[in-house]
Amino acid sequence: MSGGDQRLNHRLAAAQPSATYRVMDRVAQRRDQGHRVLSLCAGEPDFDTPQHIRQAAIAAIEAGHTRYTPVAGLRALREAIADKYRVENGLSVSWQDTQVSSGGKQVIFNALAATLNDGDEVIIPAPYWVSYPEMVQLCGGRSRMVTCGADCGFKLTAASLRAAIGPHTRWLILNSPSNPTGAVYSREELHALAEVLLEHPSVLILSDDIYEHLIFDGRPFHTLAQVEPRLAERTLTMNGVSKAYAMTGWRIGFATGPRWLLDAMEKLQGQQTSGACSISQHAAVAALRGPKNFLDESREVFQRRRDLMVAMINDTPGLYCAVPQGAFYAFADCAALLGKYSPGGRALHSDEDVALALLEEANVAVVPGSAFGLAGYIRIAYALNDDALSHACLAIQQFCRAVR
């Protein structure tokens, strides 16, 4: 039985559900059917939130800090965020130049919703995080994808950026380290992009630094407003506590940027969700102010897992993976499997076919690269313990060796 006018907003009707969550739903269905599925699809650390952060949340509850907070966030948290940007990133930031939201997604959505008008374009290097183009579309803009393949390390070049900028360009989105490839922009690469952006003063930049603390092999982290301070007044530098501090469920994202943009984002958030969860904000203060040894320890674990994953993938017929420089994803080329048949007889015409066959025949869940804007790849998240990761890689190897 149905009733009423069921028409949706045309932008929402055109939006696609998250490809990652679609795979996770399939995983849940197979587990409900009794299958033991090893999931390599979720972008979520498998560590517990550090003890001192959990204790800070409990203390906040006991102290009665359970009421509404200012829309832009608790001052104590905003001061901690400003200190983080000054000390870790070399940005000249005061607490008034910061804003707190309910997760990194809300930061990005608020920025786009506050600034995009019909016809505005957002440059998105591909492969990209699955939510970027959907957010742009929901906010009334148009995505201008720039393919950045393996030949350029999955990174945007100055020449490609210059060619992509047009009269309707409103934003450029940069993500380093990258989801899905783990690519990291060097200072020199960011400087080259900055030189192009200085030629186009109307273009805003969104620097998604959410994987900042997950860079391997001793590489340094750089963010655009740090490399070129002249871009700071039109750059939104966003981050959060979800990935580095294993706090995905706490839903705290934050940003710094020009005051006019932060004011607009605050106005929008005030009518949308108001302030983020008070308990989570107190926990985030403890994360940013507390001991940082957890970051070094988790980075070492992820680097070890990366090395295990890459070695096993590159020992698998039909797959090849360049060594990721950061985050916790491997972006494996599966083009050599296409045009063949899975062990169970499925025709492998696309990376989606490969991902589905791996799930149904090997009980290993990965996400097809086409969901990230670059077909012929699969994204493998190595955010699970070494034993489970080894078993998953062995299952992938067995599957690929039986492809015919």
C-alpha positions as CSV (number, residue, x, y, z in Angstrom):
1,M,0.0,0.0,0.0
2,S,1.3,3.4,-0.9
3,G,0.0,6.9,-0.9
4,G,0.9,10.5,-1.3
5,D,3.1,12.2,-3.9
6,Q,6.3,10.2,-3.9
7,R,8.4,12.5,-6.1
8,L,11.9,13.1,-4.8
9,N,14.1,16.1,-5.2
10,H,15.6,15.8,-8.7
11,R,19.1,16.0,-7.4
12,L,18.6,13.3,-4.8
13,A,16.8,11.1,-7.4
14,A,19.9,11.3,-9.6
15,A,22.3,10.5,-6.8
16,Q,23.8,7.1,-6.5
17,P,24.2,5.2,-3.2
18,S,27.8,4.8,-1.9
19,A,29.5,1.9,-3.8
20,T,31.4,1.0,-0.6
21,Y,28.2,0.6,1.4
22,R,26.6,-1.4,-1.4
23,V,29.4,-3.9,-1.1
24,M,29.2,-3.9,2.7
25,D,25.5,-4.7,2.3
26,R,26.3,-7.6,0.1
27,V,28.8,-8.8,2.7
28,A,26.2,-8.6,5.4
29,Q,23.8,-10.6,3.3
30,R,26.3,-13.4,2.7
31,R,27.2,-13.5,6.4
32,D,23.5,-13.8,7.2
33,Q,23.5,-16.8,4.8
34,G,26.3,-18.4,6.9
35,H,29.3,-17.6,4.8
36,R,32.5,-16.5,6.4
37,V,33.4,-13.4,4.4
38,L,36.7,-11.5,4.8
39,S,35.9,-7.9,4.1
40,L,38.6,-5.7,2.4
41,C,36.1,-3.0,1.5
42,A,35.6,-0.7,4.6
43,G,37.8,2.4,5.1
44,E,37.9,1.9,8.9
45,P,40.8,1.1,11.2
46,D,40.4,-2.1,13.1
47,F,42.0,-0.7,16.3
48,D,40.0,0.4,19.4
49,T,39.8,4.1,20.2
50,P,42.8,4.8,22.5
51,Q,42.0,4.4,26.2
52,H,42.7,8.0,27.2
53,I,40.2,9.3,24.6
54,R,37.5,6.9,25.8
55,Q,38.2,7.9,29.4
56,A,37.8,11.6,28.4
57,A,34.4,10.8,26.9
58,I,33.3,9.0,30.1
59,A,34.5,11.9,32.2
60,A,32.5,14.3,30.0
61,I,29.4,12.3,30.6
62,E,30.0,12.2,34.4
63,A,30.6,15.9,34.4
64,G,27.3,16.5,32.7
65,H,28.7,17.9,29.4
66,T,25.6,16.5,27.6
67,R,23.9,19.7,26.3
68,Y,24.0,21.6,23.1
69,T,27.3,23.1,22.0
70,P,27.9,26.1,19.8
71,V,27.2,25.4,16.2
72,A,30.9,25.8,15.2
73,G,32.1,23.6,18.1
74,L,33.4,23.9,21.6
75,R,36.0,26.6,22.1
76,A,38.3,24.1,23.8
77,L,38.2,21.8,20.7
78,R,38.6,24.7,18.3
79,E,41.6,25.9,20.2
80,A,43.1,22.4,20.0
81,I,42.4,22.3,16.3
82,A,44.0,25.7,15.8
83,D,47.1,24.5,17.7
84,K,47.2,21.3,15.6
85,Y,47.2,23.3,12.4
86,R,49.9,25.7,13.7
87,V,52.2,23.0,15.0
88,E,51.7,20.2,12.6
89,N,51.0,22.1,9.4
90,G,52.6,25.5,9.8
91,L,49.3,27.4,9.2
92,S,48.7,30.7,10.8
93,V,45.4,29.9,12.5
94,S,43.4,31.1,15.5
95,W,40.5,29.2,17.1
96,Q,38.1,31.6,15.3
97,D,39.4,30.3,12.0
98,T,38.2,26.7,12.7
99,Q,35.0,24.8,12.6
100,V,33.7,21.5,13.9
101,S,31.2,19.3,12.1
102,S,29.6,15.8,12.6
103,G,32.3,14.0,10.6
104,G,34.5,14.9,7.6
105,K,31.6,14.3,5.2
106,Q,29.6,17.1,6.7
107,V,32.6,19.5,6.4
108,I,32.8,18.8,2.7
109,F,29.1,18.9,2.1
110,N,28.7,22.1,4.0
111,A,31.4,23.8,1.9
112,L,29.9,22.7,-1.4
113,A,26.3,23.5,-0.4
114,A,27.3,26.9,0.8
115,T,29.1,27.9,-2.4
116,L,27.8,26.0,-5.5
117,N,25.2,27.4,-7.8
118,D,23.7,25.8,-10.9
119,G,26.4,25.4,-13.5
120,D,29.4,25.7,-11.2
121,E,32.1,23.1,-11.8
122,V,34.2,21.1,-9.4
123,I,37.5,19.6,-10.6
124,I,37.9,16.1,-9.2
125,P,41.0,14.1,-10.0
126,A,40.1,10.5,-10.8
127,P,40.3,8.0,-9.1
128,Y,38.5,9.8,-6.3
129,W,36.6,9.0,-3.1
130,V,33.2,7.9,-4.1
131,S,31.3,10.6,-2.3
132,Y,32.9,13.6,-3.9
133,P,30.9,13.6,-7.2
134,E,27.6,12.7,-5.5
135,M,28.0,15.6,-3.1
136,V,28.7,18.0,-5.9
137,Q,25.6,16.8,-7.8
138,L,23.4,17.1,-4.7
139,C,24.6,20.6,-4.2
140,G,23.8,21.7,-7.7
141,G,27.2,21.6,-9.2
142,R,28.8,19.6,-12.0
143,S,31.9,17.4,-11.6
144,R,34.7,17.8,-14.0
145,M,36.7,14.6,-13.8
146,V,40.4,14.6,-14.7
147,T,41.7,11.1,-15.2
148,C,45.0,10.5,-13.3
149,G,46.2,7.1,-14.2
150,A,49.1,4.9,-13.1
151,D,51.4,6.8,-15.5
152,C,51.3,9.9,-13.3
153,G,51.1,8.0,-10.0
154,F,47.4,8.5,-9.8
155,K,48.0,12.3,-9.1
156,L,46.9,15.5,-10.8
157,T,49.6,17.2,-12.7
158,A,50.0,21.0,-13.3
159,A,49.3,20.5,-17.1
160,S,46.1,18.5,-16.4
161,L,44.9,21.1,-13.9
162,R,45.5,24.0,-16.3
163,A,43.6,22.2,-19.1
164,A,40.7,21.4,-16.8
165,I,40.1,24.9,-15.4
166,G,37.4,26.8,-17.2
167,P,35.1,29.8,-16.9
168,H,32.7,27.9,-14.6
169,T,35.3,26.3,-12.3
170,R,34.4,26.9,-8.6
171,W,36.4,24.3,-6.7
172,L,39.3,21.9,-7.0
173,I,39.3,18.9,-4.6
174,L,42.6,17.4,-3.6
175,N,43.0,14.3,-1.4
176,S,46.4,13.4,-0.1
177,P,47.0,10.6,1.0
178,S,44.4,9.4,-1.4
179,N,41.5,7.2,-1.1
180,P,41.5,4.8,-3.1
181,T,45.1,4.8,-4.3
182,G,47.2,5.8,-1.3
183,A,49.0,8.3,-3.5
184,V,50.7,11.2,-1.6
185,Y,51.5,14.6,-3.2
186,S,55.0,15.9,-2.6
187,R,55.9,19.5,-1.8
188,E,57.2,19.9,-5.3
189,E,54.0,18.5,-6.9
190,L,51.8,20.7,-4.7
191,H,53.9,23.7,-5.6
192,A,53.4,23.0,-9.3
193,L,49.7,22.9,-8.8
194,A,49.8,26.1,-6.7
195,E,51.5,27.9,-9.6
196,V,48.5,27.1,-11.8
197,L,46.0,28.0,-9.1
198,L,47.6,31.4,-8.6
199,E,46.7,32.2,-12.2
200,H,43.0,31.6,-11.4
201,P,42.1,33.6,-8.3
202,S,38.4,32.7,-8.5
203,V,39.0,29.0,-7.9
204,L,38.5,27.6,-4.4
205,I,40.5,24.6,-3.1
206,L,39.3,21.9,-0.8
207,S,42.3,20.0,0.7
208,D,41.1,16.7,2.2
209,D,43.8,15.7,4.6
210,I,41.9,13.0,6.5
211,Y,44.7,10.4,6.1
212,E,47.5,12.9,7.1
213,H,49.0,10.7,9.8
214,L,49.0,7.6,7.7
215,I,52.1,8.1,5.4
216,F,54.7,5.5,5.1
217,D,58.5,5.1,4.6
218,G,59.3,8.3,6.5
219,R,57.7,10.5,3.9
220,P,56.7,14.0,5.1
221,F,53.2,15.3,4.8
222,H,52.4,18.6,3.1
223,T,49.2,20.5,2.6
224,L,48.5,23.1,-0.1
225,A,48.0,26.2,2.1
226,Q,51.3,25.3,3.8
227,V,53.2,25.0,0.6
228,E,51.7,28.2,-0.9
229,P,50.4,30.6,1.8
230,R,49.0,32.9,-0.9
231,L,46.3,30.3,-1.4
232,A,45.3,30.1,2.2
233,E,42.5,32.7,1.8
234,R,40.7,30.4,-0.7
235,T,41.6,27.0,0.7
236,L,39.5,24.9,3.0
237,T,41.8,22.5,4.8
238,M,39.8,19.7,6.3
239,N,40.7,16.9,8.6
240,G,39.2,14.8,11.4
241,V,39.8,12.2,14.1
242,S,38.2,9.2,12.4
243,K,41.1,7.6,10.6
244,A,44.2,8.5,12.6
245,Y,42.7,8.1,16.0
246,A,40.4,5.1,15.2
247,M,37.3,7.3,16.0
248,T,35.1,6.6,12.9
249,G,31.9,6.3,14.9
250,W,32.5,9.4,17.0
251,R,31.7,11.6,14.0
252,I,34.0,14.6,14.4
253,G,35.4,16.4,11.4
254,F,37.0,19.9,11.3
255,A,38.4,22.5,9.0
256,T,40.2,25.8,8.8
257,G,39.8,28.3,6.0
258,P,38.7,31.8,5.1
259,R,36.3,33.4,7.6
260,W,33.6,34.2,5.0
261,L,33.4,30.5,4.0
262,L,33.4,29.2,7.6
263,D,30.6,31.7,8.4
264,A,28.5,30.4,5.5
265,M,29.2,26.8,6.5
266,E,28.2,27.6,10.1
267,K,25.0,29.2,9.0
268,L,24.1,26.1,7.0
269,Q,25.0,23.8,9.8
270,G,23.0,25.8,12.3
271,Q,19.8,24.9,10.3
272,Q,20.9,21.4,9.5
273,T,22.3,19.6,12.6
274,S,23.6,22.4,14.9
275,G,26.7,21.5,16.9
276,A,28.4,18.1,16.8
277,C,27.9,15.6,19.7
278,S,29.2,17.2,22.9
279,I,30.7,13.9,24.2
280,S,32.5,13.3,21.0
281,Q,33.9,16.8,21.0
282,H,35.4,16.3,24.5
283,A,36.9,13.1,23.3
284,A,38.4,14.8,20.3
285,V,40.1,17.4,22.6
286,A,41.8,14.5,24.3
287,A,42.8,13.0,21.0
288,L,44.4,16.2,19.8
289,R,45.9,17.2,23.1
290,G,46.9,13.8,24.4
291,P,49.8,11.5,23.8
292,K,50.6,10.8,20.1
293,N,52.5,7.5,20.4
294,F,49.4,5.8,19.2
295,L,49.9,7.4,15.8
296,D,53.4,6.0,15.3
297,E,52.3,2.6,16.4
298,S,49.4,2.4,14.1
299,R,51.4,3.7,11.2
300,E,54.0,1.0,11.7
301,V,51.2,-1.6,11.8
302,F,49.6,-0.3,8.6
303,Q,53.0,-0.1,6.8
304,R,53.6,-3.8,7.7
305,R,50.2,-4.7,6.4
306,R,50.8,-2.7,3.2
307,D,54.0,-4.6,2.6
308,L,52.3,-7.9,3.1
309,M,49.4,-7.0,0.9
310,V,51.5,-5.6,-2.0
311,A,53.8,-8.6,-1.9
312,M,51.0,-11.1,-2.1
313,I,49.0,-9.2,-4.6
314,N,52.0,-8.9,-6.9
315,D,52.5,-12.6,-6.6
316,T,49.0,-13.2,-7.9
317,P,48.4,-13.9,-11.6
318,G,46.3,-11.2,-13.2
319,L,46.8,-8.6,-10.6
320,Y,49.4,-5.8,-10.1
321,C,49.6,-3.1,-7.5
322,A,52.0,-0.2,-7.2
323,V,53.2,0.5,-3.7
324,P,50.8,2.9,-1.9
325,Q,52.5,5.8,-0.1
326,G,49.8,6.3,2.5
327,A,46.3,5.6,3.8
328,F,45.3,1.9,4.0
329,Y,44.3,1.0,0.5
330,A,45.9,-0.9,-2.4
331,F,44.5,0.0,-5.8
332,A,45.2,-3.2,-7.8
333,D,45.1,-3.4,-11.6
334,C,42.9,-6.3,-12.6
335,A,42.8,-5.7,-16.4
336,A,44.6,-8.9,-17.1
337,L,41.7,-10.8,-15.7
338,L,39.1,-9.2,-17.9
339,G,37.8,-11.3,-20.9
340,K,38.3,-14.5,-18.9
341,Y,36.1,-16.6,-16.7
342,S,36.1,-17.0,-12.9
343,P,36.6,-20.5,-11.3
344,G,32.8,-20.7,-11.0
345,G,32.2,-19.8,-14.7
346,R,31.3,-16.1,-14.4
347,A,32.4,-14.0,-17.4
348,L,34.7,-11.3,-16.2
349,H,33.9,-8.4,-18.5
350,S,34.6,-5.6,-15.9
351,D,36.1,-4.8,-12.6
352,E,32.6,-5.1,-11.1
353,D,32.4,-8.7,-12.3
354,V,35.8,-9.4,-10.7
355,A,34.7,-7.9,-7.4
356,L,31.4,-9.8,-7.4
357,A,33.0,-13.1,-8.3
358,L,35.6,-12.6,-5.5
359,L,32.7,-12.1,-3.1
360,E,30.5,-15.0,-4.2
361,E,33.3,-17.5,-5.0
362,A,36.1,-16.6,-2.7
363,N,34.2,-14.9,0.1
364,V,36.5,-11.9,-0.1
365,A,35.0,-8.4,-0.5
366,V,36.7,-5.6,-2.4
367,V,35.4,-2.5,-4.2
368,P,35.5,-2.2,-8.0
369,G,37.7,0.7,-9.2
370,S,35.0,2.0,-11.5
371,A,33.2,3.2,-8.4
372,F,36.2,5.5,-7.9
373,G,36.2,6.7,-11.5
374,L,38.9,4.5,-12.9
375,A,37.8,1.1,-14.4
376,G,40.0,-1.9,-14.5
377,Y,41.1,-1.8,-10.9
378,I,39.9,-3.1,-7.5
379,R,40.4,-1.3,-4.2
380,I,41.6,-3.4,-1.3
381,A,41.5,-2.0,2.2
382,Y,44.1,-3.5,4.5
383,A,42.5,-2.3,7.7
384,L,42.2,-5.7,9.4
385,N,44.6,-7.9,11.4
386,D,47.5,-9.6,9.8
387,D,46.1,-13.1,10.0
388,A,42.8,-12.2,8.4
389,L,44.6,-10.2,5.7
390,S,46.9,-13.1,4.9
391,H,43.9,-15.5,4.6
392,A,42.1,-12.9,2.3
393,C,45.1,-12.6,0.1
394,L,45.5,-16.4,-0.1
395,A,41.8,-16.6,-1.1
396,I,42.4,-14.0,-3.8
397,Q,45.5,-15.9,-5.1
398,Q,43.6,-19.2,-5.3
399,F,40.7,-17.5,-7.1
400,C,43.0,-15.8,-9.7
401,R,45.1,-18.9,-10.3
402,A,41.9,-20.8,-11.2
403,V,40.7,-18.0,-13.6
404,R,40.6,-19.4,-17.2
